[in-house]
């Protein structure tokens, strides 16, 4: 367990250093426009990748189960601009209903 906490601490420190590197190295200089547009897209792309892998990836193989309709319902709720807590509730309810009916 000690090794695990050491890894967590090292990853945390590296993350802090990585986040601090931007302001330290750039100072008050702005990023060039093409690089700024790529940086702005990184967070949504990473979140999408996380959602997809957690939804259909399971144990090294693809698994299509009740999570797919739940994520689809959440996507529709986001499109309708439902507040985040509502989106989460809708996704959970749809997933639970599909599991109960299956």
TORRO-491176 format. One line per 8 residues: number of its first residue (from 1); their letters; for each residue x, y, z of N, C-alpha, C. Coordinates in steps of 0.001 Angstrom, whole numbers. Layout:
BEGIN
NUM) a) X,Y,Z,X,Y,Z,X,Y,Z | ...
***
This chain:
BEGIN
1) xxxxxxxx) 824,-1194,0,0,0,0,865,1253,0 | 2038,1183,599,2922,2343,643,3362,2749,-764 | 3657,1762,-1614,4055,2077,-2988,2935,2778,-3744 | 1713,2360,-3490,576,2985,-4146,476,4462,-3778 | 619,4779,-2498,544,6179,-2074,1725,6981,-2594 | 2862,6353,-2730,4025,7034,-3314,3740,7398,-4771 | 3148,6475,-5502,2794,6746,-6903,1771,7865,-6982 | 765,7835,-6113,-250,8894,-6103,397,10240,-5811
9) xxxxxxxx) 1304,10294,-4862,1982,11548,-4518,2833,12046,-5677 | 3562,11151,-6324,4415,11557,-7453,3564,12073,-8601 | 2487,11378,-8914,1603,11837,-9995,998,13199,-9647 | 600,13391,-8399,70,14691,-7981,1077,15808,-8124 | 2315,15550,-7696,3365,16576,-7794,3678,16888,-9248 | 3782,15857,-10082,4052,16076,-11506,2916,16869,-12151 | 1689,16581,-11761,549,17321,-12296,618,18792,-11915 | 931,19071,-10676,1056,20466,-10230,2170,21177,-10984
17) xxxxxxxx) 3306,20511,-11134,4421,21111,-11872,4055,21346,-13326 | 3346,20395,-13922,2942,20543,-15319,1989,21723,-15488 | 1041,21874,-14566,105,22996,-14653,802,24331,-14410 | 1802,24335,-13548,2523,25574,-13251,3485,25952,-14376 | 3845,25002,-15223,4827,25267,-16275,4312,26293,-17284 | 3021,26252,-17591,2473,27195,-18573,2700,28646,-18191 | 2191,29079,-17033,2411,30474,-16648,3882,30823,-16444 | 4668,29868,-15961,6087,30149,-15721,6813,30382,-17034
25) xxxxxxxx) 6586,29513,-18019,7321,29629,-19282,6737,30660,-20233 | 5424,30854,-20195,4818,31815,-21107,4782,33223,-20530 | 4705,33318,-19228,4605,34645,-18616,3328,35321,-19057 | 3463,36523,-19556,2280,37257,-20015,2066,37114,-21514 | 2862,36307,-22163,2718,36111,-23606,1521,35209,-23900 | 784,35569,-24907,-347,34751,-25331,133,33674,-26295 | -594,32577,-26314,-277,31518,-27265,-644,31973,-28671 | 80,31491,-29661,-338,31785,-31048,-1741,31238,-31310
33) xxxxxxxx) -2460,31888,-32196,-3861,31553,-32454,-4082,30082,-32821 | -3290,29472,-33713,-3531,28057,-34035,-3339,27132,-32828 | -2357,27412,-32007,-2107,26590,-30831,-3211,26802,-29805 | -3680,28027,-29648,-4760,28315,-28696,-6031,27564,-29068 | -6345,27495,-30373,-7556,26776,-30782,-7436,25282,-30496 | -6236,24723,-30613,-6029,23305,-30284,-6154,23097,-28780 | -5573,23982,-27992,-5629,23862,-26536,-7072,23943,-26042 | -7873,24793,-26656,-9274,24928,-26248,-10070,23653,-26513
41) xxxxxxxx) -9649,22847,-27477,-10366,21619,-27799,-9894,20415,-26990 | -8797,20533,-26282,-8245,19379,-25565,-9174,18846,-24479 | -9729,19706,-23658,-10580,19241,-22554,-11833,18520,-23055 | -12586,19074,-24013,-13757,18330,-24495,-13400,16993,-25144 | -12297,16961,-25871,-11889,15714,-26525,-11493,14674,-25490 | -10752,15073,-24472,-10345,14133,-23429,-11566,13635,-22647 | -12516,14512,-22366,-13733,14098,-21663,-14541,13116,-22507 | -14639,13382,-23803,-15349,12476,-24693,-14685,11108,-24728
49) xxxxxxxx) -13364,11094,-24808,-12636,9819,-24812,-12869,9052,-23518 | -12882,9752,-22403,-13131,9102,-21118,-14537,8511,-21052 | -15529,9265,-21503,-16906,8784,-21480,-17062,7560,-22377 | -16484,7605,-23570,-16617,6477,-24498,-15942,5233,-23942 | -14727,5368,-23430,-14035,4185,-22920,-14723,3623,-21684 | -15284,4476,-20839,-15982,3980,-19663,-17351,3400,-20012 | -17918,3820,-21132,-19233,3338,-21517,-19161,1987,-22226 | -18286,1847,-23201,-18266,620,-24004,-17042,-249,-23754
57) xxxxxxxx) -16079,236,-23010,-14898,-575,-22749,-15027,-1303,-21435 | -14846,-2605,-21478,-14941,-3361,-20238,-14062,-4585,-20282 | -13026,-4622,-19485,-12189,-5802,-19411,-11461,-6127,-20700 | -11062,-5138,-21458,-10307,-5382,-22677,-11165,-5723,-23885 | -12469,-5675,-23757,-13349,-5948,-24888,-14504,-4959,-24868 | -15168,-4822,-25993,-16305,-3917,-26079,-17516,-4553,-25417 | -18233,-3759,-24661,-19459,-4261,-24033,-20573,-3249,-24263 | -21593,-3700,-24953,-22746,-2846,-25234,-23882,-3282,-24327
65) xxxxxxxx) -24152,-2485,-23304,-25164,-2841,-22329,-26040,-1630,-22028 | -26616,-1574,-20849,-27568,-526,-20487,-26920,853,-20371 | -25612,899,-20341,-24961,2209,-20236,-25139,3040,-21499 | -25248,2392,-22648,-25393,3121,-23925,-26661,3976,-23935 | -27835,3418,-23637,-29030,4283,-23594,-28935,5372,-22518 | -28269,5077,-21410,-28098,6091,-20370,-27270,7267,-20846 | -26174,6962,-21531,-25332,8038,-22068,-26075,8791,-23172 | -26824,8063,-23999,-27603,8726,-25052,-28651,9664,-24441
73) xxxxxxxx) -29313,9215,-23384,-30295,10076,-22715,-29621,11298,-22103 | -28433,11108,-21541,-27691,12248,-20991,-27313,13233,-22090 | -26918,12708,-23252,-26561,13594,-24371,-27758,14426,-24817 | -28925,13800,-24879,-30146,14537,-25248,-30464,15589,-24190 | -30306,15219,-22932,-30579,16179,-21856,-29616,17367,-21912 | -28358,17111,-22219,-27395,18211,-22366,-27791,19086,-23544 | -28222,18458,-24628,-28644,19208,-25810,-29834,20100,-25482 | -30726,19619,-24603,-31878,20421,-24174,-31513,21413,-23077
81) xxxxxxxx) -30251,21455,-22707,-29726,22378,-21687,-30328,22143,-20305 | -30496,20877,-19962,-30945,20509,-18615,-29772,20745,-17659 | -29997,21216,-16444,-28902,21386,-15488,-28182,20054,-15232 | -26923,20136,-14840,-26066,18961,-14704,-26655,17902,-13786 | -27216,18298,-12668,-27790,17311,-11749,-28957,16583,-12406 | -29707,17293,-13218,-30793,16664,-13964,-30278,15694,-15015 | -29202,16073,-15690,-28580,15188,-16687,-28142,13891,-16027 | -27494,14005,-14877,-27025,12810,-14171,-28208,11950,-13726
89) xxxxxxxx) -29260,12575,-13242,-30440,11824,-12803,-31108,11120,-13976 | -31230,11813,-15093,-31844,11210,-16283,-31030,10007,-16750 | -29714,10172,-16809,-28856,9065,-17239,-28983,7875,-16297 | -29005,8124,-14999,-29115,7038,-14021,-30465,6343,-14122 | -31523,7111,-14282,-32869,6531,-14366,-33023,5690,-15627 | -32561,6218,-16762,-32670,5461,-18017,-31850,4174,-17922 | -30643,4269,-17409,-29803,3068,-17261,-30466,2049,-16347 | -31024,2500,-15238,-31691,1588,-14303,-32922,946,-14949
97) xxxxxx) -33698,1715,-15700,-34879,1158,-16357,-34505,108,-17393 | -33474,407,-18181,-33044,-562,-19195,-32541,-1839,-18532 | -31799,-1694,-17449,-31319,-2895,-16726,-32483,-3679,-16125 | -33487,-2974,-15623,-34626,-3655,-15017,-35457,-4385,-16067 | -35557,-3826,-17252,-36357,-4429,-18306,-35612,-5536,-19069 | -34306,-5547,-18950,-33507,-6549,-19689,-33468,-7885,-18986
***
